[in-house]
Amino acid sequence: MATSPQPTPIPRVSREVFEREYLPANKPAIIQNSLSDWRAVGLWTHDYLAATYRDKRVVVSASIAETLQGESPAVESGFWIKHVDEEMDFPAAIELITRAKQTNRHYYLYRRSVPDEYPELYPDISIPAWIPVAKPRINLWVGGAHHVTTLHYDLENNFFAQVHGHKHFTIFSPEETAYLYPHPVHSAHANISTVDVDKPDLGSFPDFASAQPIAGIVGPGDLLYLPSRWWHHVRSLDDSISVNFWWQADFAQTLAPNELRHLQLQYQLDRLQGIKATALDPAGISFLDLAGLLFERRYYLPAIVAAGAALDEALRQLCRQQHIPDRHTTTLRDLLSLNTELEALGVYGAEDAWRVRGWNDMIAQALAADNRHFQAVDDRLFAPQAVRTLIDEIAEFCRQSAQAETQAPDDLEFDILL
Ligand SMILES: O=C(O)CCC(=O)C(=O)O
């Protein structure tokens, strides 16, 4: 019978080892003795904050997850889904958070901006020197014992500083995404797992048993590095105060399975134009470069989708050259209809159109494939060599198209495919 995955410990490392082995590789670790210059550690407690902010109005999240969990599918992801914000005086919030005052709601002051809302606390902390940006997002988290933040990932890199109390982290690499049953890509909770890590239902989520977590407890003075897109589940073991620092991930970190899961849907929505504008153009990367990078990492299914975007771009460019109205660039039309149109106009012959149809078949298959297992897909759907050939042939097609573009349209003798 399948059993819950057994975690290995989150590495605890010195600053030197962290800099040498973990930070460059974007791997999580708890860095020892890294908050020694923080006045906050040893000073901040729930009572201290309540006294400091006696008259402050604050926003607190109230969750009903704990009481309803298991009773309603609507709260399957607990706190992150089913919470409402309430405004109150800070000391009242602390009473509710620490359960000094009884209620069936579960309160958490989470992700509140230190610079914007709690600037008085700023002198008690310092920004970890490893953060490469001047202004990371700095957040305060004040919670009570037994609070659970369900399994999810964030897009940004994270240094998580534990100031007071203890939290238990269970962490999974982005490569484990296929075992973690995230909400569907089209949902608002695509970054949240549907598995309850504390009590996994292996009947409903059998692949979860194959996941390989790391886990450990952070206590006062600990700094955890949590790279972008690593899954994490957090359980507070006692009344707890944390500060975290978020900053933007670099391009290489976006090539992670939990991100690539979105490629098929994004292709259907805008042929990856949004991703091109926000991630590829700033990094100087074309769709074909992306396809090549994905292929190298053995992400075959997304590599095909990226090659499809490159082909799509080239076909649309040919349409523009032929003065076919620009509606093609704004309307989502499939590759086949563009191909048919270009063939009918004599831009290329029947044999070339046939080849484009062949590529389209593979692209369509990739767009329809189960994206949860896109790394394993090569065995069942696509041989790696076929994917390589597709990318190379489309690259050649794009190169020839770009060359043809430099000729005057009237003299155009189109001979894209040799
Ligand atoms: O501490 C928590 O409850 C959650 C922290 C978290 O999810 C984060 O820092 O990204």
The ligand as an SDF file (V2000), in Angstrom:
LIG
                    3D

 10  9  0  0  0  0  0  0  0  0999 V2000
    4.5670   31.4250    7.1940 O   0  0  0  0  0  0  0  0  0  0  0  0
    3.5700   31.1120    6.5670 C   0  0  0  0  0  0  0  0  0  0  0  0
    2.4990   30.8320    7.1120 O   0  0  0  0  0  0  0  0  0  0  0  0
    3.6210   31.0690    5.0770 C   0  0  0  0  0  0  0  0  0  0  0  0
    4.8580   31.6550    4.5010 C   0  0  0  0  0  0  0  0  0  0  0  0
    4.8570   31.6070    3.0110 C   0  0  0  0  0  0  0  0  0  0  0  0
    4.0420   30.9870    2.3870 O   0  0  0  0  0  0  0  0  0  0  0  0
    5.8870   32.3480    2.2850 C   0  0  0  0  0  0  0  0  0  0  0  0
    6.7500   32.9950    2.8950 O   0  0  0  0  0  0  0  0  0  0  0  0
    5.8580   32.2960    1.0430 O   0  0  0  0  0  0  0  0  0  0  0  0
  1  2  2  0
  2  3  1  0
  2  4  1  0
  4  5  1  0
  5  6  1  0
  6  7  2  0
  6  8  1  0
  8  9  2  0
  8 10  1  0
M  END
$$$$
